[in-house]
Amino acid sequence: RVREMEEESKLDLDNNENYGSIKFIDAPLRIDNYLIILSQYIEELKPALVVVDYLQYMSPATEGVYAKMSKSERIGQAYIETLSLIKHHNVAFLTPAQMKQEAIKELSAGKDLDTRTLGGESAEIVRTPDYNIALYGTPEDIRNGHMKLLSIPSRESEPFPPQSIGVSLGYSYFYSDEEA
């Protein structure tokens, strides 16, 4: 069922005119070619927002200094280079990162956490942005149409209390509980 919902959501993203245009980069990315490809897309499309997901799947370079990088070094380097690129082009940037489940549960309960412990493989992605937010919901919460928007302490923002939001997995949008 989840696979069907993902397919439906992808179709909605591709075909709903209300979203503007969306361009997916569907190419094998290596740490030594990633920024070149991303930069070409930014210059061609002039987007308002760049979303980069799955940096943990960044392949190693086949030669040179990048070839000797560990996986965490590749993720960190790709993230840092992306930040520089989007700053240069003055584009908004959104980066989903997977966090340790225990940390998200503690955040959901209102505990104050050190962002250096949140990210697992995505540690660089979690601890360096100016603003961090998380969506959290157990499978039961999601089936019942609810999740929480959590504030994660970061460099530039003060945490806000957890916000309850409604979610419909049949569509590609979220809505406020107050609007439901």
Secondary structure, DSSP 4 states (H G I P E B T S, - for coil): -HHHHHHHHHHHHHH-GGG-------S--BTTTHHHHHHHHHHHH--SEEE---GGGPBPPSSSGGGG--HHHHHHHHHHHHHHHHHHHT-EEE------HHHHHHHHTT----GGGT-GGGHHHHHSSS-EEEEE--HHHHHTTEEEEEEE--SS------EEEEE-TTSS-EEEGGG-
